[in-house]
Amino acid sequence: MFSCLTAWLKGENFEGKRRFLNDQQGLEFLARLVLEAAYDMNYNAKLRLNIHRLVYDLVLNDDGIFEEEPFFVRELLGGHKDFLGALAQELNRSDLHNPREK
C-alpha cells in the first residue's frame, strides 16, 4: 500500500503532494513512521527505505509544492526535533556500505 502511495506522489505530481500534505496531514504521518522505524529494530527494512525515499522526494521538490510557501516541507520537518533525532539515530545505525540502506 505504501509503495502505491509513494509511486503516486513521486516526481512532478504536485497536486497529489498538496493533497497529501494538506488533506491527509502527510508530514505528520511520515514523521510518525520515521519515529517508529527509528525505535523499532524489527521494522520492515523495505518499508523504512520507502518512507525515507518519500521524505526525500518531498524535501527535494519542496519549492514546487506550494509556490507561496517554497520551504513548507523543509521548515516543518526541520522544526520537528523528534523527527530529526530519529533520522540522526538511523544514520548512526546504518551501514552505508550496504546498497540496500542507501
Phi, psi and omega in degrees: 000315181295325177298322177295317178300314180298315180298322181291325186269349186295153170067233190271010180281070184291327177296318177297319178298316179299317180295318179297315183288318183277303188283329185250006183049052187299322181291322177296319178300311180295320178299318177298317180295320178297318179297315178300315182295323182290328186255000178246105183296341181260013181297141181303119185297321181292319178295318178303314180297317179295323177298313180295323178295321179292318176301315179301314181298318180294320178293316181299319184262014186308315185292346179258354184284303178240104184300326180282345177225076187291351179243023185306306183294312182299319180291317181294312180289324179294336178268358182265093186299321180295319178298312180297321177296320178294319177296318178297319178298317180294321177297317179298325183275341187286149172262099185289351176273352179268114182302336180287345182255008180266000000 
